[in-house]
């Protein structure tokens, strides 16, 4: 991932984060809420190569860490999403090209969303944070996974087109 693409990706993620905080988080969905930001970030990470996924995970985590609504220690989201970026990048090579298999892309993103939230909660437990009851956290994680599974078929094709527009000529080869 080039420096210019990293900057463009950071601005894009910041834009999606503002939409998430201003509009999506205000919608009351059944079961639990939906994180547009997390779905877009994980989808973008799944499309990138090894270094690009890790860089996007770190940038996306920093944006979440400095969010005014974040009540977790600074660096926790960056650590979790960088680790998820590494896991995505190593497993993506064995799965293959997501643009040829969109159903696998949707499930990969939804499972990644659930995995990210579970790891975030587990690290919070290790740090001694009080994150609520187990049943409430289970509903939030499962609900977010379901909503990601529902909305991902709409979001991910748009994300593939956005990524194709931001590739440099060197990265297209």
TORMARLO-850966 format. One record per residue: residue number from 1; residue in three letters; x, z, y of N, C-alpha, C in turn. Coordinates in pm, whole numbers, plus 32768, in hexadecimal, padded with zeros to 4 digits. Layout:
<atoms>
{NUM, "ALA", {X, Z, Y}, {X, Z, Y}, {X, Z, Y}}
...
</atoms>
This chain:
<atoms>
{1, "UNK", {8055, 8000, 7F8B}, {8000, 8000, 8000}, {8059, 8000, 807B}}
{2, "UNK", {8041, 7FA1, 80D1}, {8091, 7F97, 814B}, {8064, 8000, 81B1}}
{3, "UNK", {80B9, 8017, 8215}, {8099, 8079, 827D}, {801D, 804F, 82CB}}
{4, "UNK", {8011, 7FCD, 82E5}, {7F9C, 7F9F, 8331}, {7F1B, 7FB3, 82E2}}
{5, "UNK", {7F1F, 7F97, 8260}, {7EA9, 7FAD, 820E}, {7E89, 8041, 8201}}
{6, "UNK", {7EEF, 8095, 81FC}, {7ED8, 8125, 81F6}, {7E92, 8154, 8276}}
{7, "UNK", {7EBC, 811E, 82E8}, {7E7B, 8142, 8367}, {7DEC, 8110, 836E}}
{8, "UNK", {7DD6, 8094, 8344}, {7D4E, 805E, 8343}, {7CF6, 80AD, 82E3}}
{9, "UNK", {7D2D, 80D0, 826F}, {7CE1, 811F, 820D}, {7CBF, 81A9, 8244}}
{10, "UNK", {7D1D, 81E6, 828B}, {7D03, 8269, 82C6}, {7C93, 8262, 832D}}
{11, "UNK", {7C95, 81FA, 8381}, {7C2A, 81EA, 83E3}, {7BA4, 81D0, 83A0}}
{12, "UNK", {7BA5, 8180, 8337}, {7B2A, 8164, 82ED}, {7AF3, 81E4, 82AD}}
{13, "UNK", {7B4C, 8233, 8270}, {7B20, 82B1, 8233}, {7AED, 8313, 829C}}
{14, "UNK", {7B2B, 8315, 830F}, {7AFB, 836A, 837B}, {7A70, 833F, 83A9}}
{15, "UNK", {7A59, 82BC, 83B2}, {79D6, 8286, 83D6}, {796C, 82AE, 836E}}
{16, "UNK", {798E, 82A0, 82EE}, {7930, 82C6, 8283}, {7917, 835C, 8287}}
{17, "UNK", {797E, 83AA, 82A6}, {796D, 843B, 82AF}, {790E, 8461, 8320}}
{18, "UNK", {7919, 841D, 8391}, {78BE, 8439, 8402}, {782E, 8417, 83DA}}
{19, "UNK", {781B, 83A7, 8394}, {7795, 8384, 8363}, {7763, 83EF, 8303}}
{20, "UNK", {77BB, 841E, 82AA}, {7796, 8486, 824B}, {7767, 8505, 8293}}
{21, "UNK", {77B6, 8531, 82F3}, {7796, 85AE, 8337}, {7720, 85A1, 8397}}
{22, "UNK", {7711, 852D, 83D6}, {76A7, 851C, 8439}, {7621, 84F9, 83FC}}
{23, "UNK", {761F, 84B2, 838D}, {759F, 8482, 8358}, {7585, 84AB, 82C7}}
{24, "UNK", {75E0, 848B, 826F}, {75C7, 849C, 81DF}, {75B5, 852F, 81BB}}
{25, "UNK", {7605, 8586, 81F4}, {75FB, 8615, 81D1}, {757A, 8655, 8205}}
{26, "UNK", {7537, 8613, 8261}, {74B9, 8648, 8297}, {7440, 8623, 8242}}
{27, "UNK", {7451, 85C4, 81E5}, {73E3, 8599, 818F}, {73D7, 85FC, 811B}}
{28, "UNK", {735F, 862B, 8106}, {7346, 8689, 8099}, {7319, 863C, 801D}}
{29, "UNK", {7376, 862E, 7FBF}, {7359, 85E7, 7F43}, {7334, 864B, 7ED6}}
{30, "UNK", {72E1, 8620, 7E75}, {72C3, 8679, 7E05}, {7342, 8697, 7DB5}}
{31, "UNK", {7344, 8700, 7D6F}, {73B2, 8734, 7D1E}, {7422, 876A, 7D76}}
{32, "UNK", {7463, 8713, 7DBF}, {74D3, 873C, 7E14}, {74F0, 86CD, 7E77}}
{33, "UNK", {755A, 86D9, 7EC2}, {757E, 8675, 7F24}, {75D4, 8607, 7EEA}}
{34, "UNK", {75F0, 85A4, 7F3C}, {7643, 8533, 7F17}, {76B6, 8529, 7F79}}
{35, "UNK", {772D, 8514, 7F46}, {77A1, 8506, 7F9C}, {77CA, 8473, 7FA1}}
{36, "UNK", {779E, 842F, 800A}, {77C4, 83A4, 8020}, {785B, 8399, 802E}}
{37, "UNK", {7894, 83F6, 8077}, {7925, 83F4, 808F}, {7973, 83FB, 800D}}
{38, "UNK", {794C, 8456, 7FB5}, {7993, 8466, 7F37}, {7983, 83EA, 7EDF}}
{39, "UNK", {790B, 83AF, 7EDD}, {78F4, 8337, 7E8D}, {7947, 82C2, 7EC1}}
{40, "UNK", {794A, 82AF, 7F45}, {7998, 8241, 7F80}, {7A2D, 8259, 7F6A}}
{41, "UNK", {7A5A, 82D2, 7F7D}, {7AE8, 82F1, 7F6A}, {7B13, 82DA, 7EDA}}
{42, "UNK", {7AC4, 830B, 7E7B}, {7AE9, 82F9, 7DEF}, {7AE2, 8267, 7DC5}}
{43, "UNK", {7A81, 821E, 7DF9}, {7A79, 818F, 7DDD}, {7AF2, 8145, 7E14}}
{44, "UNK", {7B1B, 8167, 7E8E}, {7B91, 8127, 7ECA}, {7C0F, 814C, 7E7D}}
{45, "UNK", {7C19, 81C7, 7E50}, {7C8D, 81F1, 7E02}, {7C92, 81A8, 7D7D}}
{46, "UNK", {7C1F, 818F, 7D41}, {7C1B, 814A, 7CC0}, {7C46, 80B8, 7CCB}}
{47, "UNK", {7C38, 807D, 7D40}, {7C5E, 7FF2, 7D53}, {7CF2, 7FE0, 7D72}}
{48, "UNK", {7D35, 8049, 7D9A}, {7DC0, 8040, 7DC7}, {7E23, 8049, 7D53}}
{49, "UNK", {7E9E, 8023, 7D73}, {7F0A, 8035, 7D13}, {7F36, 80C7, 7D14}}
{50, "UNK", {7F9F, 80E6, 7CCC}, {7FC7, 8172, 7CBC}, {7FE5, 81B7, 7D41}}
{51, "UNK", {803A, 817F, 7D91}, {805D, 81C1, 7E0F}, {7FE8, 81C0, 7E71}}
{52, "UNK", {7F99, 8156, 7E71}, {7F26, 814E, 7ECC}, {7EBD, 81B7, 7EAD}}
{53, "UNK", {7EA4, 81D1, 7E2D}, {7E41, 8236, 7E08}, {7E6E, 82C2, 7E32}}
{54, "UNK", {7EED, 82DD, 7E21}, {7F21, 8360, 7E47}, {7F1E, 8372, 7EDE}}
{55, "UNK", {7F45, 8309, 7F28}, {7F42, 8310, 7FBB}, {7EB3, 8322, 7FED}}
{56, "UNK", {7E55, 82D4, 7FB5}, {7DC8, 82E3, 7FDF}, {7D93, 836E, 7FBE}}
{57, "UNK", {7DBA, 83A4, 7F4A}, {7D8F, 842B, 7F27}, {7DC1, 8492, 7F8B}}
{58, "UNK", {7E3F, 8484, 7FB3}, {7E78, 84E2, 8014}, {7E35, 84D4, 809C}}
{59, "UNK", {7E25, 8459, 80CC}, {7DE6, 8442, 814E}, {7D55, 8474, 814B}}
{60, "UNK", {7D0C, 8452, 80E1}, {7C82, 847F, 80D5}, {7C77, 8516, 80CE}}
{61, "UNK", {7CD6, 8555, 808A}, {7CD6, 85E7, 8082}, {7CF4, 8628, 8108}}
{62, "UNK", {7D50, 85EE, 8155}, {7D6D, 8624, 81DA}, {7CF3, 861C, 8235}}
{63, "UNK", {7CAA, 85AE, 822C}, {7C31, 85A2, 827E}, {7BCE, 860F, 8259}}
{64, "UNK", {7BBE, 862A, 81DA}, {7B63, 8695, 81B0}, {7B98, 871F, 81D4}}
{65, "UNK", {7C1C, 8731, 81CD}, {7C56, 87B3, 81EF}, {7C41, 87D8, 8281}}
{66, "UNK", {7C47, 8777, 82DA}, {7C38, 8793, 8368}, {7BAA, 8780, 8399}}
{67, "UNK", {7B4D, 877A, 833C}, {7AC0, 8771, 8360}, {7A91, 87F4, 839D}}
{68, "UNK", {7A3C, 87EF, 8402}, {7A09, 886B, 843C}, {79B2, 88BA, 83DC}}
{69, "UNK", {7978, 8877, 8379}, {7920, 88BD, 831A}, {796A, 88F1, 82A0}}
{70, "UNK", {79EB, 88D7, 8295}, {7A38, 8903, 8221}, {7A4F, 8998, 8228}}
{71, "UNK", {7A34, 89DB, 81BA}, {7A4C, 8A6A, 81B4}, {7AB4, 8A8C, 814A}}
{72, "UNK", {7B05, 8A2A, 8128}, {7B6F, 8A3E, 80C6}, {7BF6, 8A3E, 810D}}
{73, "UNK", {7C5D, 8A72, 80CA}, {7CE2, 8A72, 8109}, {7D13, 89E4, 8126}}
{74, "UNK", {7D5C, 89D6, 8192}, {7D92, 8953, 81B7}, {7DF6, 8928, 814B}}
{75, "UNK", {7DE4, 88AF, 811B}, {7E3B, 8879, 80B5}, {7DFC, 8875, 802B}}
{76, "UNK", {7D8E, 88BC, 801A}, {7D4E, 88C0, 7F96}, {7D13, 8839, 7F71}}
{77, "UNK", {7CC8, 87FC, 7FCE}, {7C8F, 8778, 7FB2}, {7CFD, 8711, 7FA3}}
{78, "UNK", {7D64, 8718, 7FF5}, {7DD2, 86B8, 7FEB}, {7E16, 86C2, 7F63}}
{79, "UNK", {7E29, 873B, 7F33}, {7E66, 874E, 7EAF}, {7E0D, 8716, 7E41}}
{80, "UNK", {7D8E, 8738, 7E45}, {7D31, 870C, 7DDC}, {7D25, 8674, 7DDB}}
{81, "UNK", {7D12, 8637, 7E4E}, {7CFF, 85A6, 7E52}, {7D80, 8559, 7E38}}
{82, "UNK", {7DF3, 8591, 7E59}, {7E71, 8552, 7E34}, {7E83, 8556, 7D9D}}
{83, "UNK", {7E60, 85C6, 7D5F}, {7E67, 85CF, 7CCD}, {7E05, 856E, 7C8B}}
{84, "UNK", {7D8D, 8563, 7CC1}, {7D2B, 8505, 7C8C}, {7D5D, 8475, 7CA0}}
{85, "UNK", {7D9C, 8459, 7D10}, {7DD7, 83D5, 7D26}, {7E40, 83B4, 7CBE}}
{86, "UNK", {7E8F, 8417, 7C99}, {7EF3, 8401, 7C31}, {7EB0, 83E7, 7BAA}}
{87, "UNK", {7E4B, 8436, 7B89}, {7E03, 8423, 7B0B}, {7DC0, 839A, 7B08}}
{88, "UNK", {7D81, 8374, 7B78}, {7D42, 82F0, 7B81}, {7DA8, 8281, 7B6C}}
{89, "UNK", {7E1A, 828D, 7BB0}, {7E7C, 8220, 7BAB}, {7EB8, 8210, 7B20}}
{90, "UNK", {7ECC, 827D, 7ADA}, {7F05, 8271, 7A54}, {7E9E, 823E, 79EF}}
{91, "UNK", {7E21, 8263, 79FF}, {7DBB, 8238, 79A0}, {7D81, 81B0, 79C2}}
{92, "UNK", {7D8C, 8185, 7A3D}, {7D54, 8105, 7A66}, {7D9B, 8092, 7A20}}
{93, "UNK", {7E1C, 80A0, 7A09}, {7E67, 8036, 79C6}, {7E36, 8020, 7938}}
{94, "UNK", {7E09, 8089, 78F5}, {7DD8, 807A, 786C}, {7D49, 8045, 786A}}
{95, "UNK", {7CFD, 8059, 78D5}, {7C72, 802B, 78DA}, {7C6B, 7F98, 78FF}}
{96, "UNK", {7CBE, 7F6D, 795C}, {7CC0, 7EE1, 7985}, {7C83, 7ECC, 7A0E}}
{97, "UNK", {7C5C, 7E50, 7A29}, {7C27, 7E29, 7AAC}, {7B94, 7E51, 7AB8}}
{98, "UNK", {7B76, 7E9F, 7B1F}, {7AEB, 7ECC, 7B32}, {7A90, 7E60, 7B6A}}
{99, "UNK", {7AC9, 7DFD, 7BAD}, {7A73, 7D95, 7BE5}, {7A35, 7D41, 7B77}}
{100, "UNK", {7A73, 7D3B, 7B03}, {7A3B, 7CF0, 7A92}, {79D9, 7D45, 7A41}}
{101, "UNK", {79E0, 7DC8, 7A4F}, {7989, 7E23, 7A02}, {7948, 7E88, 7A60}}
{102, "UNK", {78DF, 7E61, 7AA7}, {78A4, 7EB9, 7B0C}, {7863, 7F37, 7AD2}}
{103, "UNK", {782D, 7F32, 7A5A}, {77EF, 7FA9, 7A20}, {7859, 8013, 7A04}}
{104, "UNK", {78CC, 7FE9, 79D3}, {793A, 8048, 79BE}, {7967, 8083, 7A43}}
{105, "UNK", {7966, 8032, 7AAC}, {798D, 8061, 7B31}, {792D, 80CE, 7B62}}
{106, "UNK", {78AC, 80B9, 7B4E}, {7847, 811B, 7B79}, {7859, 819E, 7B2C}}
{107, "UNK", {7869, 8195, 7AA8}, {7879, 820F, 7A59}, {78FD, 8254, 7A77}}
{108, "UNK", {7966, 8209, 7A8D}, {79E8, 8242, 7AAF}, {79E0, 8290, 7B31}}
{109, "UNK", {799A, 8259, 7B93}, {798A, 829C, 7C14}, {7934, 8319, 7C07}}
{110, "UNK", {78C7, 8311, 7BBD}, {786E, 8385, 7BAD}, {78B3, 83F5, 7B60}}
{111, "UNK", {78FA, 83D2, 7AF7}, {7943, 8438, 7AAA}, {79B4, 8473, 7B00}}
{112, "UNK", {79F4, 841F, 7B4F}, {7A5C, 8450, 7BAB}, {7A25, 84B1, 7C11}}
{113, "UNK", {79AC, 8498, 7C41}, {796C, 84F2, 7CA1}, {7952, 857A, 7C62}}
{114, "UNK", {791E, 8579, 7BEA}, {7903, 85F7, 7BA3}, {7986, 8641, 7B87}}
{115, "UNK", {79EA, 85F8, 7B57}, {7A6C, 8634, 7B39}, {7AAD, 866E, 7BB6}}
{116, "UNK", {7AA2, 8629, 7C25}, {7ADB, 8659, 7CA3}, {7A9C, 86DD, 7CCD}}
{117, "UNK", {7A18, 86E4, 7CC7}, {79D4, 875F, 7CEF}, {79F2, 87D2, 7C90}}
{118, "UNK", {79FD, 87B6, 7C0F}, {7A1E, 8820, 7BAF}, {7AAB, 8855, 7BC9}}
{119, "UNK", {7B0A, 87FC, 7BDF}, {7B94, 8828, 7BFC}, {7B99, 8876, 7C7E}}
{120, "UNK", {7B4D, 8848, 7CE3}, {7B49, 8890, 7D62}, {7B15, 891E, 7D4E}}
{121, "UNK", {7AAC, 892D, 7CFF}, {7A75, 89B2, 7CE5}, {7AD4, 8A09, 7C93}}
{122, "UNK", {7B17, 89CC, 7C32}, {7B75, 8A19, 7BDF}, {7BEC, 8A4A, 7C31}}
{123, "UNK", {7C1F, 89F8, 7C8A}, {7C8D, 8A23, 7CDF}, {7C5D, 8A90, 7D3F}}
{124, "UNK", {7BE2, 8A85, 7D6C}, {7BA9, 8AEE, 7DC0}, {7BA1, 8B73, 7D76}}
{125, "UNK", {7B7F, 8B6F, 7CF6}, {7B7D, 8BEA, 7CA6}, {7C09, 8C25, 7C99}}
{126, "UNK", {7C6C, 8BCD, 7C85}, {7CF6, 8BFD, 7C7B}, {7D27, 8C3C, 7CFD}}
{127, "UNK", {7CF4, 8C09, 7D6D}, {7D1B, 8C40, 7DF0}, {7CC8, 8CB9, 7E18}}
{128, "UNK", {7C63, 8CDB, 7DC8}, {7C11, 8D4F, 7DE4}, {7BA2, 8D36, 7E48}}
{129, "UNK", {7B79, 8CB9, 7E59}, {7B0D, 8C99, 7EB5}, {7A86, 8CB9, 7E75}}
{130, "UNK", {7A28, 8CDF, 7EC7}, {79A0, 8CF5, 7E99}, {7950, 8C77, 7EB6}}
{131, "UNK", {7934, 8C29, 7E4F}, {78F0, 8BA9, 7E64}, {7861, 8BA9, 7E33}}
{132, "UNK", {7826, 8C1B, 7E1B}, {779B, 8C23, 7DF0}, {778F, 8C37, 7D5B}}
{133, "UNK", {7713, 8C33, 7D2E}, {76FA, 8C4D, 7CA0}, {771C, 8BD2, 7C4B}}
{134, "UNK", {7731, 8BEB, 7BCB}, {7752, 8B80, 7B6F}, {76E0, 8B1B, 7B63}}
{135, "UNK", {7665, 8B4D, 7B5E}, {75F3, 8AF3, 7B4F}, {75E1, 8A9A, 7BCA}}
{136, "UNK", {75F5, 8AD1, 7C40}, {75EB, 8A81, 7CBA}, {7658, 8A16, 7CBF}}
{137, "UNK", {76D3, 8A3C, 7C9D}, {7741, 89DC, 7C9C}, {772A, 896F, 7C34}}
{138, "UNK", {76F2, 8994, 7BC2}, {76D4, 8932, 7B5A}, {766C, 88CD, 7B89}}
{139, "UNK", {7606, 88FD, 7BCF}, {759F, 88A3, 7C05}, {75DB, 8846, 7C6E}}
{140, "UNK", {7632, 8879, 7CC3}, {7671, 8826, 7D2B}, {76C9, 87BA, 7CEB}}
{141, "UNK", {7719, 87DE, 7C89}, {7774, 877E, 7C49}, {7725, 8714, 7BFD}}
{142, "UNK", {76C4, 873E, 7BAE}, {7675, 86DD, 7B61}, {7620, 8687, 7BBF}}
{143, "UNK", {75E5, 86C4, 7C24}, {7595, 8678, 7C84}, {75E7, 860F, 7CCD}}
{144, "UNK", {765F, 8635, 7CF8}, {76B6, 85D5, 7D3C}, {76DD, 8564, 7CDD}}
{145, "UNK", {76F6, 8584, 7C5F}, {7717, 851D, 7BFD}, {76A3, 84BD, 7BE7}}
{146, "UNK", {762A, 84F0, 7BE1}, {75B4, 849C, 7BCE}, {759F, 8441, 7C46}}
{147, "UNK", {75A7, 847A, 7CBE}, {7593, 8429, 7D37}, {7603, 83C2, 7D48}}
{148, "UNK", {767B, 83E5, 7D22}, {76E8, 8383, 7D26}, {76CD, 8313, 7CC4}}
{149, "UNK", {769B, 8335, 7C50}, {7679, 82CF, 7BEC}, {760A, 8273, 7C1E}}
{150, "UNK", {75AD, 82A8, 7C6C}, {753E, 8258, 7CA0}, {756B, 81FE, 7D14}}
{151, "UNK", {75BA, 8235, 7D71}, {75DF, 81EA, 7DE9}, {765E, 8195, 7DDA}}
{152, "UNK", {76AE, 81B1, 7D76}, {772B, 8166, 7D65}, {7718, 80D1, 7D50}}
{153, "UNK", {76B1, 80A2, 7D08}, {76A1, 8010, 7CFB}, {7687, 7FCA, 7D80}}
{154, "UNK", {765A, 8012, 7DE4}, {7645, 7FD7, 7E68}, {76C7, 7FDC, 7EB9}}
{155, "UNK", {770F, 804D, 7EB1}, {7786, 8063, 7F03}, {7801, 8017, 7ED3}}
{156, "UNK", {7815, 8013, 7E51}, {7894, 7FE0, 7E1D}, {78AA, 7F4B, 7E33}}
{157, "UNK", {7843, 7EF4, 7E27}, {785D, 7E67, 7E4A}, {7885, 7E55, 7EDC}}
{158, "UNK", {784A, 7EA3, 7F36}, {7871, 7E9D, 7FC2}, {7902, 7ECD, 7FD4}}
{159, "UNK", {7928, 7F30, 7F87}, {79B0, 7F64, 7F8E}, {7A15, 7EFE, 7F5B}}
{160, "UNK", {79F1, 7EB3, 7EF3}, {7A4A, 7E4B, 7EBF}, {7A60, 7DDF, 7F28}}
{161, "UNK", {79F5, 7DB8, 7F6F}, {7A00, 7D53, 7FD9}, {7A54, 7D87, 804E}}
{162, "UNK", {7A3F, 7E06, 8072}, {7A8E, 7E40, 80E0}, {7B22, 7E41, 80BB}}
{163, "UNK", {7B41, 7E66, 8040}, {7BCD, 7E6A, 8014}, {7C0B, 7DE0, 8017}}
{164, "UNK", {7BC0, 7D7B, 7FED}, {7BF4, 7CF2, 7FEE}, {7C13, 7CC4, 807D}}
{165, "UNK", {7BC6, 7CF2, 80DD}, {7BDF, 7CCD, 8169}, {7C5C, 7D10, 81A1}}
{166, "UNK", {7C7D, 7D86, 816F}, {7CEE, 7DD0, 81A7}, {7D72, 7DB3, 8162}}
{167, "UNK", {7D71, 7D6A, 80F3}, {7DED, 7D4A, 80AD}, {7E44, 7CEB, 8101}}
{168, "UNK", {7EC3, 7D04, 8103}, {7F20, 7CA8, 8143}, {7F3E, 7C36, 80E1}}
{169, "UNK", {7F7C, 7BCE, 8113}, {7F9A, 7B5C, 80BA}, {7FFD, 7B85, 804C}}
{170, "UNK", {8055, 7BDF, 8067}, {80B4, 7C0F, 8002}, {806B, 7C5F, 7F95}}
{171, "UNK", {8009, 7CAD, 7FBC}, {7FC0, 7D00, 7F5C}, {7F5D, 7CAF, 7F09}}
{172, "UNK", {7F35, 7C3A, 7F37}, {7ED9, 7BE7, 7EEB}, {7F1A, 7BA7, 7E73}}
{173, "UNK", {7F9E, 7B9A, 7E74}, {7FE2, 7B56, 7E05}, {7FFA, 7BAF, 7D91}}
</atoms>
